[in-house]
């Protein structure tokens, strides 16, 4: 997980449009397996883990990738591209390298189907974190984002039992995970039936059940813009009751904006994911709660699943092509234990 210093380093690297965080190549010394009588080391599977942007969330996933590489004896790399064009370039480059397998979080699945199908035709492709269900990917590994959005809606109801005006913040709505989280949140707040195919307009004011959803502000992983969005919402809506961030980096920037506006603790903040600042905010009472994924397991299991598929073991592919890594809600009562476990996995407590 990124500390504040690491987060600022990520911002600097993100300005270049592409961040490669890891190239893990476990040592061949000692007990490495041999593939022939001459003792030549067996060729290791090469697996790439590609994010949908730069965020502390992906640093946690990186730790899982690195642990899987060490445990399973494969070569891995973690790549964090900024924007669809960079992600396209990364995927094309990996295919040209004849990589054995790729786990990707697609940035714009509706417009990347042709690209993803090309990749799937040349290597083993799975999606993680965010799906591209119309593509030829082998499976999706992650949480049910619509249900996670409804869980976030439950937190909003707890924080604002009498309703109120809220604003939603997210990187982009083209991503499958963002669209589903947002829709699940809205449907829960309005007490609607479950229907993940709904897609309420982003800029439309939506009212019901005592809540007024003023809109959804996007930033395309531009961190200064994300903070400016939070500042604008606080300035233009002095009666704003709640702010909901759907991506990991949104919440720290929302907290900065509320503190500078003198509204820290006055405007309810409801979160997604497990940035350091978010968990600290829950401890201090500045964040009501957060819906967490398990990015460490996204990283670890993506490598483990791809290794088995590369080796020809397709029994790992479920009939519905969905490996569920469930979401959970973290409130103040849970945050200390959760954070301690996360630090142990990512070695950030050293």
Protein Blocks (a to p, Z undefined) as FASTA:
>chain_A
ZZfklmmmmmmmmmnopacfbdcdddfehjaccfbfnopacdddddddddfbdcfklmmm
mmmmmmmmmmnopacdddddehjklmmmmmmmmmmnopabdcdddfblmlmmmmmmmmmm
mmccddehiacfkbcbfbdcdddfklmmmmmmmmmmmmmmngpadddddfbfkbmklmmm
mmmmmmmmnopacdfkbccdfklccdeehiacfbdcdekhpaklmmmmmmmmmmmmmmbf
bdcdfbfklmmmmmmmmmmnopghkaccddedjbfklmmmmmnopagbdcdddfklmmmm
mmmmmmmmmnopaklpcfkopacdddddddfklmmmmmmmmmmmnopmZZ
